[in-house]
């Protein structure tokens, strides 16, 4: 399937070859271009033969010379150069199925696209990969590939994902491992489904694929209050969370001894649920699973302590400041703020945990705090500045999940609103001490 070129950047290699907007990109070096994977795989070379079809239907091939890895200058309608692939599963734990009605349409789209794994590190279930997709991933050596495994029990995987092909496609893991690809895995654990003995089985099966499987994160199921008509599920108890940590740590210790890497990691949520301290930064090696909340708090603490110790600046901010975050992270941020106050006693900073009324109180992470909950729970509090984690906003940085804008929050609270990346300790410290 050829791809229409929407625009050509001025003075680019494509423009110099007289390729025009409206032309169709057919092939590069004789290989058909169907989407972004093909395009990115073939354009790094210095010498290219690019075949295009003009708007009038005439096909021509041009030779292009450029710097290695330089862009050709072609602009396409979407970054995938194709439609985004949606998920074919109906998982019992799917968070999108638990969203309330009336939110913006894009939030209800379930993506399961291997190309997004390549571009942005998204996790895929393998259930909608064709044989051609698998062969192309291996040929292009797309690595690491990120996979939502959940369980290696084929029958249980079919049951949990409500897809009769979900078990069979686990064989792709073995093919990727044999091809030398690196694999990051995710296990969303649900009590009574894939915990206990099933978790041990999954870990043993994935351990057998090491070192191709380079990391495995387990996260607890997230349950909102909007579960009408969905399977009856419950969250993990403190005692069950302790057990998950125990079995995963034992497996990690074993892998550390045999492979030199822990590989298996419980997410930070387990320690919070269990009431156990977060491990030290050394536990997390090179933090391979930060996107799943593994080691995020340890990394933030490590870097914040270093930032405070090495900062020679005098704090110039004496404004009343509130740091608002999710319930889980609040105690840890309070400890960091206390550390900063020891060095700069005049700081007027308060950490406020935000209860999640929008999704339900069982949702305790900062990334799911909404603008409406911020406004309701912070109204009336004395503040001149409000510091928030940037993961509360959508990618464009303008809206919270409930479509409340940053400007809405600023006006409602009458405070300057500052966003900081949740793992950027230096930016957090700068926001705390700098006016």
C-alpha positions in Angstrom: 0.0 0.0 0.0 1.7 3.2 -1.2 1.6 6.4 0.9 0.5 9.8 -0.2 3.0 12.6 0.5 1.2 15.5 2.1 4.0 18.0 2.0 7.7 18.3 1.1 10.0 20.5 3.2 11.8 23.3 1.3 15.5 22.6 0.4 15.2 19.0 1.7 16.6 16.0 -0.3 13.1 15.2 -1.5 12.6 18.8 -2.7 15.9 18.8 -4.5 14.7 15.6 -6.3 11.6 17.4 -7.3 9.3 15.2 -5.3 6.1 17.1 -4.7 3.1 17.2 -2.3 0.4 14.9 -3.7 2.9 12.4 -5.1 2.7 8.9 -3.7 5.7 7.2 -2.2 5.8 3.7 -3.7 9.2 2.3 -2.8 12.7 3.0 -1.5 15.6 0.9 -2.9 13.0 -1.3 -4.6 11.2 -2.2 -1.3 7.5 -1.3 -1.0 6.8 1.4 1.6 3.5 0.7 3.5 4.0 2.6 6.8 6.5 4.3 9.1 8.4 1.1 9.9 9.3 0.6 6.3 10.1 4.2 5.8 12.3 4.5 8.9 14.1 1.2 8.1 15.2 2.3 4.6 15.9 6.0 4.8 19.2 6.0 6.9 21.4 5.1 3.9 23.3 7.8 2.1 22.3 6.6 -1.4 18.7 6.0 -2.1 16.5 5.1 -5.1 13.1 6.6 -4.4 10.1 5.6 -6.5 7.1 7.9 -6.5 3.9 8.1 -8.5 2.8 11.6 -9.5 -0.8 12.9 -9.0 -1.3 12.2 -12.8 -0.3 8.5 -12.3 3.2 8.6 -13.8 5.7 6.6 -11.9 9.3 7.7 -11.7 12.4 6.7 -9.7 14.9 9.3 -8.5 18.4 8.9 -7.0 19.0 10.8 -3.7 22.3 11.3 -1.9 22.2 12.7 1.6 23.9 12.4 5.0 23.4 9.1 6.9 20.2 9.2 8.9 19.3 12.6 7.5 15.6 13.1 6.9 14.3 13.0 3.3 11.9 15.9 4.0 8.7 14.1 3.2 5.7 14.9 5.4 2.8 12.4 5.7 -0.8 12.7 6.9 -0.1 10.8 10.2 3.1 9.8 12.0 2.3 6.2 11.3 1.7 6.9 7.6 -1.3 4.6 8.1 -4.3 4.2 10.4 -3.6 3.3 14.0 -4.4 -0.3 14.9 -6.9 -0.9 17.6 -7.0 -3.6 20.3 -8.9 -6.8 19.4 -9.1 -7.9 23.1 -11.8 -7.4 25.7 -9.6 -7.8 28.8 -11.4 -8.2 32.1 -9.2 -5.5 33.7 -9.2 -3.0 30.8 -8.9 0.5 32.2 -10.5 2.1 29.2 -13.7 0.1 29.7 -13.9 1.7 33.2 -13.9 5.3 32.0 -17.1 7.3 32.6 -19.2 8.4 29.7 -18.9 11.8 28.2 -15.1 12.1 28.0 -13.3 13.2 24.8 -13.5 10.5 22.1 -9.7 9.9 21.9 -9.6 8.5 25.4 -11.8 5.6 24.5 -9.5 4.4 21.7 -7.6 1.2 22.6 -4.4 1.0 20.7 -2.4 -2.2 20.2 0.0 -1.3 17.5 3.5 -2.7 17.2 4.6 0.4 15.4 3.9 2.5 18.5 6.1 0.1 20.4 8.9 1.0 18.0 8.1 4.7 18.1 7.0 5.5 21.6 7.7 2.4 23.7 4.0 1.4 23.9 3.1 -2.2 25.1 1.4 -4.6 22.7 -0.5 -7.8 23.3 0.7 -9.6 20.1 -2.9 -10.6 19.4 -3.2 -8.6 16.2 0.2 -9.3 14.6 0.1 -11.0 11.2 2.8 -13.4 10.1 4.1 -10.6 7.9 4.3 -8.3 10.9 6.3 -10.8 12.9 8.7 -11.4 10.0 9.1 -7.7 9.5 9.9 -7.0 13.2 12.5 -9.7 13.0 14.0 -8.5 9.7 14.2 -4.9 10.9 15.4 -6.1 14.3 13.0 -3.8 16.1 14.3 -4.0 19.6 13.4 -3.8 22.4 9.8 -4.8 21.8 7.4 -4.2 24.7 4.8 -6.9 25.4 1.8 -7.0 27.7 2.0 -10.7 28.6 -0.2 -10.8 31.8 0.2 -14.6 31.9 2.0 -17.3 30.0 -0.8 -19.8 30.6 -2.4 -19.9 27.2 -5.9 -20.9 28.4 -5.8 -18.3 31.2 -4.6 -15.6 28.8 -7.5 -16.3 26.4 -9.9 -16.1 29.4 -8.4 -12.8 30.8 -8.3 -11.1 27.4 -11.5 -12.6 26.0 -9.7 -13.5 22.8 -9.4 -17.1 21.7 -6.1 -16.3 19.9 -4.4 -14.7 22.9 -2.8 -17.9 24.1 -1.4 -19.1 20.7 0.3 -15.8 20.0 2.6 -16.3 23.0 4.7 -18.3 20.5 5.9 -14.9 19.1 7.9 -14.3 22.3 10.0 -17.4 21.5 10.5 -16.3 17.9 11.6 -12.8 19.0 14.0 -14.3 21.5 15.5 -16.7 19.0 16.0 -13.8 16.6 18.0 -11.9 19.3 15.5 -9.2 20.0 15.3 -7.7 23.5 11.8 -8.0 25.1 10.3 -5.9 28.0 7.3 -7.5 29.6 4.3 -6.3 31.6 2.1 -8.3 33.9 -1.2 -6.7 35.1 -2.1 -8.8 38.0 -5.7 -9.5 39.1 -6.5 -11.3 42.4 -7.8 -14.8 41.7 -6.7 -14.8 38.1 -3.0 -14.5 37.4 -1.4 -14.1 40.8 -0.2 -16.8 43.2 0.9 -20.0 41.4 0.0 -18.5 38.0 2.4 -15.6 38.7 5.1 -18.1 39.6 4.4 -20.0 36.3 4.6 -16.8 34.2 7.9 -15.8 35.8 9.4 -19.2 35.3 8.4 -19.2 31.6 9.7 -15.7 31.0 12.9 -16.4 33.0 13.6 -19.3 30.5 13.7 -16.7 27.7 16.4 -14.6 29.4 18.5 -12.7 28.5 16.2 -11.9 25.5 13.6 -11.0 28.1 15.5 -8.2 29.8 12.8 -6.9 32.2 9.4 -7.9 33.6 7.2 -5.5 35.6 4.2 -6.5 37.6 1.5 -3.9 38.3 -1.7 -4.3 40.3 -5.0 -4.0 38.5 -6.5 -0.5 38.5 -10.2 -0.4 39.3 -12.4 2.7 38.9 -15.9 3.2 40.3 -17.3 3.0 36.8 -17.5 -0.7 36.3 -21.2 -1.2 35.5 -21.7 -4.4 33.5 -18.1 -5.4 33.8 -16.7 -8.6 35.5 -16.6 -8.4 39.3 -13.0 -7.7 40.3 -11.3 -6.5 43.5 -8.0 -4.9 44.4 -5.1 -6.5 46.2 -5.0 -6.5 50.0 -1.8 -5.5 51.9 -1.1 -9.1 52.7 -1.4 -10.2 49.1 0.8 -7.3 48.0 3.5 -8.5 50.5 3.3 -11.9 48.9 3.7 -10.6 45.3 6.7 -8.6 46.4 8.2 -11.7 48.1 7.9 -14.1 45.1 9.1 -11.5 42.6 12.0 -10.5 44.8 13.0 -14.1 45.2 12.9 -14.6 41.4 14.8 -11.4 40.9 17.5 -12.5 43.4 17.8 -15.8 41.5 18.1 -14.0 38.1 20.7 -11.6 39.5 22.8 -14.6 40.5 22.5 -16.5 37.3 22.2 -13.7 34.7 23.7 -10.7 36.4 20.4 -8.7 36.2 17.3 -8.8 38.4 14.9 -8.8 35.4 11.7 -9.1 37.6 10.4 -6.0 39.3 7.3 -5.2 41.4 6.0 -1.7 40.6 6.1 1.0 43.4 2.4 0.5 44.0 3.0 -2.9 45.6 5.2 -1.5 48.3 2.7 1.3 49.0 -0.1 -1.2 49.2 1.9 -3.5 51.4 3.2 -0.6 53.7 6.8 -1.6 52.9 9.7 0.8 52.2 10.7 1.4 48.6 14.0 -0.4 47.8 17.1 1.6 47.3 18.1 2.8 43.9 20.6 0.0 43.5 17.7 -2.5 43.4 16.5 -1.1 40.1 19.8 -1.3 38.2 19.3 1.0 35.1 15.6 1.5 35.7 14.3 -0.5 32.7 10.6 -0.2 33.7 10.1 3.4 34.8 7.1 3.8 32.4 5.3 1.1 34.5 6.1 2.9 37.8 9.0 0.7 38.7 11.6 2.5 40.8 10.1 5.9 40.0 10.1 7.0 43.7 13.6 5.6 44.3 14.9 7.5 41.4 13.2 10.7 42.4 14.6 10.5 46.0 18.1 9.6 44.8 18.2 12.6 42.4 16.5 15.0 44.8 19.0 14.3 47.6 21.8 14.8 45.1 20.2 18.0 43.8 19.8 19.5 47.3 23.4 18.5 48.3 25.0 20.1 45.2 22.8 23.2 45.0 24.7 26.3 46.2 21.9 28.7 45.2 20.1 30.7 47.9 16.4 30.0 47.8 14.7 33.1 46.5 11.1 31.9 46.6 9.1 32.8 49.7 5.7 32.5 48.1 3.1 30.2 49.5 3.3 27.1 47.4 1.3 23.9 47.2 2.6 20.7 45.6 -0.5 18.6 44.7 -0.1 15.0 43.7 -1.9 11.6 44.0 -2.5 9.9 47.3 0.3 7.3 46.7 3.1 9.8 46.0 2.2 12.4 48.6 4.1 10.9 51.6 7.3 10.6 49.6 7.0 14.2 48.3 6.4 15.4 51.8 9.7 13.8 52.8 11.5 15.5 49.9 10.0 18.9 50.7 11.1 18.5 54.3 14.6 17.9 53.1 14.5 21.1 51.1 13.2 23.0 54.1 16.1 21.9 56.2 18.4 23.7 53.8 16.1 26.6 53.0 13.9 27.1 56.2 12.0 30.0 54.8 10.3 28.0 52.1 6.5 28.0 52.4 5.7 24.7 50.7 2.9 22.3 51.5 2.2 18.9 49.9 -1.5 18.1 49.4 -2.7 14.6 48.3 -5.6 14.8 45.9 -8.4 12.2 46.5 -9.7 10.9 43.2 -13.4 11.6 43.2 -13.6 11.4 39.4 -12.5 7.8 39.0 -13.0 6.7 42.6 -10.8 6.6 45.7 -9.2 3.3 44.7 -7.3 5.2 42.0 -4.4 6.8 43.8 -1.7 7.6 41.2 -0.9 11.2 40.2 -1.3 10.6 36.5 -5.1 10.1 36.9 -5.8 13.2 39.0 -8.3 15.5 37.2 -8.5 19.2 36.9 -12.0 19.2 38.5 -10.7 17.3 41.6 -7.8 19.8 41.9 -10.2 22.8 41.8 -12.6 21.3 44.3 -10.1 20.1 46.9 -7.6 23.1 46.7 -10.2 25.9 46.6 -10.0 28.0 49.7 -6.4 27.0 50.4 -3.9 29.9 50.6 -1.4 29.6 47.7 0.4 31.8 45.2 1.9 28.9 43.3 0.7 25.4 42.5 3.3 22.7 41.4 1.9 19.7 39.6 3.3 16.6 38.0 3.2 16.9 34.2 1.7 13.4 33.7 -1.6 14.8 34.8 -1.9 16.5 31.4 -2.4 14.9 28.0 0.5 14.9 25.6 -0.3 18.4 24.2 0.1 19.8 27.7 -3.2 21.7 27.8 -5.9 19.5 29.2 -6.5 17.2 32.2 -8.4 13.9 31.7 -11.7 15.6 32.4 -11.1 18.2 29.8 -10.5 20.9 32.4 -7.8 23.2 31.0 -4.7 24.5 32.7 -6.1 28.0 32.4 -9.3 26.8 34.1 -7.3 25.6 37.1 -5.2 28.8 37.2 -8.3 31.0 37.2 -10.2 29.0 39.7 -7.4 28.8 42.2 -5.9 32.2 41.5 -2.4 30.8 41.5 0.5 30.4 39.1 0.5 26.7 37.9 3.9 25.0 37.3 4.3 21.6 35.8 7.3 19.3 36.5 8.1 15.9 35.0 7.4 13.4 37.7 11.0 11.9 37.7 12.9 15.2 37.2 14.2 15.9 40.7 16.3 18.8 39.6 13.3 20.5 38.0 11.2 19.9 41.1 13.9 21.5 43.3 14.2 24.4 41.0 10.5 24.9 41.1 10.5 24.8 44.9 13.2 27.3 45.5 13.1 29.6 42.5 10.6 32.4 42.1 
